[in-house]
Structures are given as structure tokens and as C-alpha cells.
Amino acid sequence: MFGFLYSLGSYSLLFWVALLWSASMIHYAIRLWYIRLLYSGVPTPPIDTFFQGHLPSINAAKERNEFLDLFKRWFDTYGQSIVVFTNKKVLFFTAEPMMFKTMSTEIVKFKKMSNLPSRALYGQTIVGYKSILSGNGNNWATKRKIMSRVFAKANMGELYDNCKPVALRQIAELKTEVGSGKVLEFHDAIANLFYAFPEAMGFSGVDTPRAIARFETMILETIPKQKTEWLQYAVSQERVDTINKIKDMRSRLKAAVQKKSQELVTSRIGKNKDSGIICSTKDVFGHLVIANRKCKFKRSDSVEDLIVDDIMTIFFVTDNLVEQFTALFMDLAENPEVYQKMAAEIRGFELRDMASLNELKYTNNVLLESLRLTPALLRGVREFVPNKESKEKTTMLGPYSVPVNTKIIYSQYLLHRDEKIWEDPLKFKPERWENGFHPPAYTYMPFFAGSRGCLAKHFAMMVMKLQMVVLLQNFELSPRIDQKNKPYIDQGLAAMRIRNKVHYEFVPLQQIEKNT
């Protein structure tokens, strides 16, 4: 019998191919079974197929732009923390406050992932893997410590003094552009305003705000193509052009870093010991150079390139502000009474200094509500990676035991829409923030929290208030939304992106007064 099979196999390549395929499928099935066994204690929805897991349901939801809605339905049925399987991948997905606390406090154990698509484009570095936003370890902590002083709440007055004249200058340019009134795509219009703020932080002379805004938009629209259209994009001229533009931008930023380094004044105390660099607290760029030069990078690392990574990261975060502001006005188009009340408050207000912004109570509540309903980061990811010295194979994540290298996806978007936490969670309701309302700990996370919380959250709130003031004290804004192609949030991405354009008519208030 065995001799017959042997002779049959010797003459039949098809037999051996079938045998190898069967063996590999058996091995694959056993591996899938074992992986799922490791997470047997965590709630999970019923899988679609054994080999694909939940992938068919997830792909179908993405096509309908219901990715997060799908997880909301699963959370409502199985709990706020679940495990889903996609082929060989396992994702621990959560919108539970307790899990947010764990991610915020145990940052040594739960690390940021380095191999995310926004870090590089087909091998060309965009923001890199060691930036102040994406890095881990001692060098990240060193940079964070130094930059925390610059972005501290107590230093916002210094940065405000830099930002106000820039904001007024950009508004004057916008007035020239719209003339007596013009319908504009909102994201593009305000991107030109927000991308001027890096100049206020010391990053001047690299390019115009509009050019930087267009560059960032191009990159952010390109990044998903590495996954969704990887083969077509890999051989396209568009990929070549995009990479050349990234190289050009990084080259200009590197020249700016070299110039800034030469401008900084260094003082030394003692023998061959650098005591630090004298730098104004208004100079974010200068402190970024200081922070990187304090780190102990590998010899193969270029400090100048790593500083460029950090500047590119700041550009990316600036786009988060643009998206956040656009999402706010998308919501205001559906809530005109909120817009009118906020505009009345702002137009009866005198902008004197940063402290005066605190008088805008209702405007502040509107911003808080926008950050709740449409946070700039819809979801984030951490990975359970114990220290090399540790022999941990599993860890407790709340009541659940999970193995090493588990990917934990947390969703602020779903957390902020949990009806067990928020009354009328889907309603845009600034009044919920009145009388000093503070939501329970780890239930409101637009800037995350703890040591991994947004470094520049006070700066972000300050510039959004400042931008709102100069905008509404100079323009009447009227939505011009295409009802057949209404704007919506792309649920398939981690960072918020609005699909379909948000259009507003910009009419200078002086023109309205003149006409009346």
C-alpha cells in the first residue's frame, strides 16, 4: 500500500502539492485554534467563518462606513471589551473607562506601536519611529519632560503673545481672498489659518502655511493607499512624486534645524560639561532642538533627522486641529442655534490677552462638546510588551488575562457616545458642560490622559479659542451643505477624516454692516 502511494507520489506532482497544502492548512487551523484558546476568557462575538474569523463582518461594515457602529453593537451585546479575530490577527477592542486608565498609567507595559502606516511611506520616513509622539523609552521621556515645560498651562500666555499677531495677519489675508463674500471649502480655508501657528512656535521660513497645509493633506490622503491600493500605488508615478515631495520637505526642515542649532547660545560649567542651552520659553523650535540633543540616541541615528521627525509630527497634529475645527462646523451646520449663541458671545467680547479668553464660557463649552462628539482621534492602539528582563507571558487587563504582544485598540469615539455615561450621547449639547461639570475619570479622553496624554492640549485649546474669536469677530459664516452628499466622518481610520466637503459662505461683518 505504502509502495503504491510512494510510486503514485513520485509520478504525480499534484499529489505532493495537495499533500503539502493539506498539511499547511492543518497547521494553520491548529494555530488559529490555539490563538483563540489563549483569549477564551475574553468576550467575543460569534465568528463568521473559522479561518476568517470576524473579517467578513468587519469588511462589510467598512464598506458601509459602519466600522465603529459595528463595534458599538457588539459592545452593547457582549460588553465594553471584546476580542475579535481576523485571520491570524487578534485585536482586543475596548471603550471601557477602566481600560483607558490602564493604558494611561501603565505606559511601560503598554507601549505605542512603531510599525504604524503613518510613520513611513514605502520606506521613506515621514514622522519616523522615535518622535515625541510615537516613541517609547528613556529618550521619549527626556523629550517629553523638556517639552512639557514649554506647553505647560502656566506658559500659555507666552505662546499666546506669539499666536495672536499671526492669527490676525492670516484673517486679514482671508478677508482679501473672500472680498465681499465667498463660498469656501471650510477645511482648506481654515487650514491656511491653523498652519500659520507653527510659525508662532518658531518654525518659520520653511514654506507658506497654505503650502504646508496642502503637503500634509496630500500625505494624509496617500498613507491609506499603502494598504488599500498597495500594488497599484507601488508602481504609480504618484508614489514617486509623493516621496520626492516628502524628501524635499524634510530637506528644507533639516536646513532649518541646522540654522536654529547655530543660533542657540550654549553655556558650559565645569570641565567639558554642557550645562544646557539658553532659550526663550516662546521658542518651541529651540526647545525641540535642546530636547533631542539631551537624548542618548544610537550612533547610527542622525539627531537632525530625529528633530525633523518631531517637526513633521507637529505638522500632523496641526492637521488634527483643522479636522477638529471642521467637524465642529459640520455639527454647527446642524445646530444653528448653538452657532448664533456662540457668535453673540464672541462679538460682544473684547480680546485683550490670553486670560480674557476664559470669559468665553459658552464658547469653551462648545469646544468641549465638539471634542466629545467628534474627537480628532477616533481610536488608538497599544501593545502589551513587557521589559526584556521580565518573564511575563500574560498580564491582567481589567478582569481578563491576555498574552504578550496583544494589540489593544481603544476608541474615544465610542467611549464618548456611551449612553451609560452620557445623557443623550448623540446630541450636540454644550449645556451639559455648564456649572463646572466634570465627567467621571477616564470617561472623557479627547487628549488621552496621564504621561501619554496630549503634550500640547492647553495650546490646542488656546489656539482653537483664539481662532474662533478672530474668525467670528470678522466674518458671518453660513453653511452651504450639499444635502445629497452630506459630509460624514470616515469610521475606518484612526485619525478623524471628514469625507465630502464642508462648505461655508464667508461674509465680512463690515460688508454686512455696510449693506444694512
N, C-alpha and C positions, 0 to 999 in steps of 0.2 A: 504493500500500500504506500509506504513511505518512498520506496523506489519509484513508484509510478508518479507520485506528486513531484519528486525531485526531477524526473525526466520531463514532466509537463512544465515545470517551472523553468527548466533550462531552455526550453524552446519557446516559452511564452513570456515576453516582456510585460504583457498586460497583466499576467498573473502576479508578477512581483510588484508592479505598480499598485495593483489592487490590495495586495498584502500590506505594503508599506502604508498606503492610505488608511487602511483599516486599523493598523497598529497606532498610527498617529492620532486618529480620531478617538480611539480608546484611551490613549494617553491624555488627550485634550479633555475628554469627558471626565476622567478621574481627577484631573487638575481642577476643572470647574467645580466638581462636587466637593473637593477638599477646600477650595477657597470659600465656597458658600457655607461649608461647615464651620469655618472659623468665625463667621458672623451670624451663627444660628441664634444667638441670644438677642439680636437687634431686630426690631420690627421691619418687615419688608412686604411690599405689595406682591400679589401673585405675578410670577414671571410670565412673559408671553410665550417664549419657547425655551427649551433647555439650553441650547447653545447661544442664543442671542440675548437671553435674559429679558431685561426691560427695554432693550434698544428699539424695537419696533414702536412701542408706545411713545417713547421719547422723541424719536424722529418724526412721527406723525404729529406730535404736539408742536414741535419746532416749525414744521411746515405751515401750521395754522397760527403761528406766533402765540402758542399757549404753553410754552415750556414751563414757566413758573406757575401758571394756573394749574397745570397737571400736578405739580408737587404740592400745591395748596390743597387740591382734592385728596391727594394721598395723605397729607398731614391731618386733614380733618377726619380721615378714616382710621389711620394707623398710628397717629401720634406725631409730635413735632420733630422727632428724629427718626429717620429711616435709613435703610441701606438699599441701594439699587445696583443691579448688575448689568453691565454692557459688555458682552463677550467676555474677555478675561479681566476687565476693569471692574473695580469695586469703588463705589462712591458713598461715603457717609454724608447724608444731606440733612441739614438741621436749620430750624428757625426758632430754637428754644433758648430763652434768656440764659439759662444755666450753662449752656454750651458756649454762648458768646462770652460769658465770664471766664470759662476755661481757656478759650482761645486768647483772651485779653491778658490773662495773668500768668499762664504757664508758657511764656514765649520761648523758653529754652527747649522745651519738649516739642512744642507745636510750631514748626518753622514755616516761613514763607517758602513757596516753591520757586526754584530758579529757572526751570525749563518751561516758562510760560511763553506764549507766542508773541507777546509784546516786547520781549527782550531783544529779539533779533529777527531779521528778515532774510531767510535763505543764507544764513551765516554772516550777514552784515549786521554789526552791532547797532541797535537803536538806543536803548537805555541801559543795556548790559545787565549783569547779574550781581553786581556789588554796589548798586546805587543806594542812596539814602532811603529809598522806598522799598527796594526789592532785596536788599542784602540781609545777612544774618551774622551773628557772631560779634567778636570784640571790636572789629573795625566799624561795623554798623553802629554799635553802642557808642563808640567815640564820636562819630559824626553826629549822631543823634543828640548827645549831651551838649556839644558846642552849638549846634543849630537851634536847640530848644531855647537857649537864652535869647537868640535873635527874634524868634517867633513867640516869645512869652507875651502874655496879655499885658504885662507892665511896659513892654516895648512897642506896643501898637501905635502909641502917639508919635513915636519917631518915624515909623514907616508910613503913617497917615500923612505926615508932612511931605513925604516924597510922592505919595499917590495922588493927593488932591490936585496939584497943578497938572499932572499927566492926564487925569480924568477930565478936567475942564478943557484941556487942549484937544483931546480926542472928540469931545462933544462938539466943540467949535467946528472941527473938521466934518463931523456928521451933519451939522447944520448946513454947511456949504454943499454937501452932497445931496441933501433932500430938497433944498430950495424952499419953495412954498408948501411942499408936501409930496410924499412919495411912498409907494408901497414897496417894502423891502423884505427879503427873506431874513427873518429875525436872527437866526444863528450867525449868518455872515455879518450882519450889521453890528451885533454886539461883540463878535469875536475881535473885530478891529479895536474895540474899546478895552476888552479884558487883556488882550495880548500886549497892550502898552504897559501893563503893570510890572512885567519882568524888568522893563527899563527902570521903573521906580526902585527895583531891588538891586540895581547896579549892572544888569545885563544889557547894556546899551551898545549901539553901533553894529550889532550882528546883522540885522535886517529890519525892515519896516514891520510894524505889528500886523498889517494885512498879509504880508508875505509869509511871516511865521505862522499865522493862523491857517493859511492855505496849505502850507507844508504839513502842519500837524493833521489837518483834515485828510489830506492825501494818505498819510501814513496810517491813520486810524481806519480808513476805509480799505486799505490794502492788506493789513495784518490778517483779517479773517480768510483771505484768499489762499493763504498758506495751507489751510485745512480744507476749505470748501472747493477750491478750484486749483489745487496744488499742481497738477500735471500741466494744465493749460497755461497757468500763470508762470510756471517754472521756465517755460520755453518762450515766453512772450517778450516783446520789446518793452512793454510796460514795466516788467520786473527790472529790466536793465536800467531804464530811466529812473525808476524809483530808488534803486540802490545808489545810482550816481548822485541823486539829489540828497540822499542821506549822507553820503561821503562828503559832499560839498558843504552841507550844513555843519557836520562835525568838524571839518577842516577850519571853517570860519570860527566856530566856537573854541577850537583849540588855540587859534591865534589870539582870541580874546582872553583866554586863560593865561597865556604867556605874558600878555601885556599887563593883566591885572597882577600877576605874580611879581613883575618888575616894579609895579607901583607901590606895593606893600612895604612898609617900613619894619625892619626886623631889629629887635634889641636883644643883646646877649648878656647873661650874667654868669660869671664863673667860667671855667675853662671848657671851651668847645661845647657849651650847653645852650641850646635855643630856649630862651625863657618865654617865647611867644611872639605874636605879631600884633602890632598896634593897628586897630581897625575900628572904624565907626560902627555903632550898632545899627545905623541906617544902611550899611553896606552888606547886604545878604551875600552878594557875589564874593566879596572879600572873605567873609566868614566861611564860605563853602571851600575856598582855597585853603584856609587855615585848617579846617576840619579834616580835609583829605591829607594834608601834609603831616598831621598828627598821627595818622594811622600807620600801622605796620603791615604794609602790603608785601606780597611776594616780589622778589627781584624782577621777575618777568612782567610784572604789572607796570603800566605807564600811569603815573599819578595824574598827568594832564588828561589822559583819556578817561580816567575814572571821574575826574571833575566834570568833563564833558558829559559823561553818563548822568551825573546829578543835574546838570543844567537841562538836558533833554527830558529828564524826569519832571522838572518844574514846568517845562512847556506842556507835557502831557497832562499834568494836574491842572494847569490853566484851562485846558480844554474841558476838564470836568466842570469847572465853574461856568464855562459857556453853556454846556449842556444843561447844567442845573438851572441856570437863568432862563434858558429856552423852555425847559419843562415847566418852570413856574408860569411863564406867559402862555404856555399851552393850557395850563389849568385856569389861568385868569380869563382866557377867552370863553371858558365855560362858566365862569363865576364873575360876571361884570360888576356885581355889587361889591365884591371884595376889591377889585381894581379901583373903583370910584372912591371907596372909603380910604384906601391907602394913598391914592393920589391927592385927596383932600388934605390928609395929614401932612404929606410931604410938601405940598405947595403952600401950606401955612407955617412952614418951618424954616428957620434961618440956620444955614450950615456955617458954623463958626470953627469948631475944632473937632477932634475925634470924640471927645466926651459928649458933645452935643448930639451925636448920633444915638445916644442912649435915650433921648427924649422921644424917639420914634417907636413907641410901644407897639402900635398896631402893625407897622411895617416889619418889626422884628418878629412878631407872631406869624405873619405871612411867610417869612423866610423859614421859620422853624417848621411850619406846616408843609411847605414845599419839600424840605429835606426829609420829612417823614413820609409823605405820599410818593415822592419820586426821587429817592436818594441817588446821587451820582454813581455810586457803586451798588449794583443790584445784588451782587453776590461776590464772595471772596473764597479763597481756598487756603488751607493749611495742611501740613503733612506731619504725621507723628514720626519724628526722627530722634531717638534717644542719643545721648552722648556716646562717643566711641568707647569710653570706659565702661558704660552701662551694659549690663547683660539683659536688659528688659526686652522681652519678646512681645509683651502685651501691655496695655495700660487701660485704666478705667476712664471712660469718657462719660461722665454722669454715671448712670447705673449700668452702663454697657462696657464689656471688655472688648477691646479692638486690638488687632495685631499691629506690629511695626510696619511702617510705610503706608498706613491708612491715609487716604486723602479725605479731608473733612471740608465739605462745601457748606458755607453758612450764607444765608440770604437775609440781608437787611430789608429788602423789598417785601418779603413775606412776613418777617418779624413785625414790620410797621403796619401791616394790614391784618393782624391777628385780632379777631373780634373779641377774644378772651382778654385782651389787653386794652384795646382801644374802642371807644364808643363810636359808632358809625365810621368804621375804619376807611371806607372807600370815599367818604365825603371830605371835600376840601373845606376845612373848618378852622380858621385861625383863632376863633374864640376859645378853642379848647386850651389855649396857652395863656389865657388871662389869669390874673391874680397870682402870678408867680408859680403856675402849675409846673411840677416836675414829675415826669413819668417814673415808674419804678426802675431800679437799677437794671441796666443791661436790656432794657426794652426799647430804647431809642438810641440807635447806633449809626447815624449818618457819617460820623467821623471815626467810627470804631471806638476803642477805649484802651486805657492802660498804656503801657510802653509802646505798643504798636498803633496807638491812636494817631490820627492825623496830626502831624507836626505843626501844620500851619492853619489849624482850624480857626483860631482867633483872627488871623489875617484874612482867611476866606470870608468870614462873617463881616469883617470890616469893609472889605472891598465890594462885597455884594450890596451892603447898605449904601456905601458911597456911590456906587454905580446907579442904584435905584434912585437916589436923590438927584444926581445930576441929570439923569435921563428924564424923570418926570417933572423936574423943575424947568425943563427946556422943551419937552415935547408932549403932545397929546397922542397917545397910542391907541389905535383902533384895530381890532383883529380882522383879518381878511382870510378866513379859513375856507379852504375848498371842502365843502361838505361831502363831496363824492370821494375825496381822497384825504380824509382827516388824518392828521398826524397821530402817531402812536409810538410807544416805546418798544424797541426790539427786545423781547424777552430771552432771546437766545445768546445774548452777550453778557459778559460780567460787568463791564462799564456801560452806563446808560448811553444809548444812541437813539435818537428820535428819527423815525422814518416818515417820509412825506414832509414837506416843508411847512414851517410855521411862518405865515406872512402877517405883517402888521403894517398899517399905514402910519408913517411918522409925519406929524404936522407940527411945526414950531409953534409954541404958545404965542409968540409975538405975532405970528400970522393970524391966529385966531382972534387975538385982541384987536388987530388991525381991521379984520373983516367985520367985527361986531361994533 
